[in-house]
């Protein structure tokens, strides 16, 4: 199912560079990507691969959180505590303390948004437009550029 055109999963670094080997806070912002105004977000899942460093998600009011290691990375799942979907067109902000990987580069976070009636997955790496793909893609993967340590 296609998400709303204006819906995205966004990573904000709050004006602080992601520097290899250092720890800082990022915020995952999930905008409303459900198909209809009546639908709402019930769960958000963020998945990262091995290049990511340590993740420590912080509490978000109204949401429970679980974190688990996977053979090839980590996964954080936030679930609405009361089972009532997040109101349409109201973004949710998930703060995460991150110890960035020791090597610089671009790393991505696949984000799945589960609504009462549909699911949206933002996991398509950004890239230039080609004959077969627009830029940016409809479901762009949020990415972070990790800079070298000074």
C-alpha positions in Angstrom: 0.0 0.0 0.0 1.2 3.5 -0.8 1.8 6.0 2.0 0.5 9.5 2.0 2.7 11.7 -0.2 3.8 14.0 2.6 4.5 11.2 5.1 8.1 10.3 6.0 10.2 8.8 8.6 12.8 11.4 9.5 16.0 11.4 11.5 17.0 14.7 13.2 20.3 15.1 14.8 19.3 18.4 16.5 22.2 20.4 15.1 24.9 18.0 16.4 27.0 16.1 13.9 27.1 12.3 14.1 30.8 11.7 14.7 32.4 8.2 14.5 32.9 6.7 18.0 31.1 9.5 19.8 27.6 9.4 21.5 24.8 11.9 20.8 21.1 12.0 20.6 19.0 11.6 17.4 15.2 11.8 17.1 13.2 9.5 14.8 10.1 11.5 13.6 7.3 9.4 12.2 4.8 11.4 10.3 1.3 10.1 9.5 1.6 7.6 6.6 -1.7 5.7 7.1 -3.9 5.5 4.0 -6.9 7.4 5.4 -7.7 10.2 7.8 -9.7 7.7 9.9 -6.7 5.3 10.2 -4.0 5.8 12.9 -0.5 4.6 13.9 -0.4 1.8 16.4 3.2 0.6 16.2 6.5 1.8 14.9 9.5 -0.5 14.2 13.0 0.8 13.6 15.6 -1.7 12.2 19.3 -1.1 11.8 22.2 -3.2 10.5 25.6 -4.0 12.1 27.2 -0.8 11.0 25.2 1.1 13.6 26.7 1.4 17.1 24.9 1.2 20.4 21.2 2.4 20.5 19.5 3.4 23.7 15.9 4.5 23.0 14.3 6.9 25.6 10.8 6.7 26.9 8.0 8.3 24.9 4.7 9.1 26.8 1.9 6.8 25.6 4.2 4.3 24.0 5.8 1.1 25.3 9.2 0.1 23.9 11.1 -3.1 23.3 14.6 -3.5 22.0 16.2 -6.7 20.7 19.4 -7.7 19.0 19.1 -9.5 15.7 21.8 -11.7 13.9 22.5 -8.7 11.6 21.6 -5.7 13.7 19.1 -4.3 16.2 15.4 -3.6 16.3 13.4 -1.2 18.4 9.6 -1.5 18.5 7.3 1.2 20.0 3.6 0.3 20.6 0.7 2.5 21.6 0.1 1.6 25.3 -3.7 2.2 25.2 -4.3 0.6 21.8 -5.9 3.8 20.5 -4.2 4.9 17.2 -2.1 8.0 17.1 -4.2 10.9 15.8 -4.0 11.6 12.1 -1.5 14.2 11.0 0.2 14.3 14.4 3.9 13.2 14.2 5.5 11.1 16.9 9.0 11.8 18.1 11.2 8.9 19.3 14.5 10.1 20.9 17.4 7.7 20.8 20.9 8.0 22.3 23.4 6.6 19.8 27.0 5.6 20.1 28.0 6.1 16.4 30.0 3.4 14.6 33.8 3.7 14.7 34.0 4.2 10.9 32.5 7.2 9.0 30.0 6.6 6.3 26.3 6.7 5.5 24.0 4.4 7.5 20.3 3.8 7.2 17.4 2.9 9.4 14.5 1.0 8.0 11.2 2.1 9.6 7.9 0.3 9.6 4.7 2.0 10.6 1.8 -0.2 11.4 -1.6 1.4 11.2 -5.0 -0.1 12.1 -5.7 -0.7 8.4 -2.3 -0.8 6.6 1.5 -0.8 6.9 4.1 1.5 5.5 7.8 0.6 5.3 10.4 3.4 4.7 13.3 1.3 3.5 14.3 2.5 0.0 17.8 4.0 0.0 17.9 7.5 -1.5 19.6 7.9 -4.8 19.5 9.8 -8.0 16.6 9.6 -10.4 16.9 6.9 -13.1 14.6 5.8 -15.9 13.1 3.3 -13.5 13.1 5.2 -10.2 12.2 8.7 -9.2 14.3 10.7 -6.7 13.5 10.7 -3.8 11.7 7.4 -3.7 8.1 7.2 -2.4 9.3 5.4 0.7 12.8 6.8 1.4 14.9 5.2 4.1 16.0 7.8 6.7 19.8 7.9 6.7 22.6 9.5 8.8 26.1 10.6 7.6 28.6 9.7 10.2 31.7 12.0 10.1 35.2 11.0 10.8 36.5 11.6 14.4 38.7 14.7 14.6 
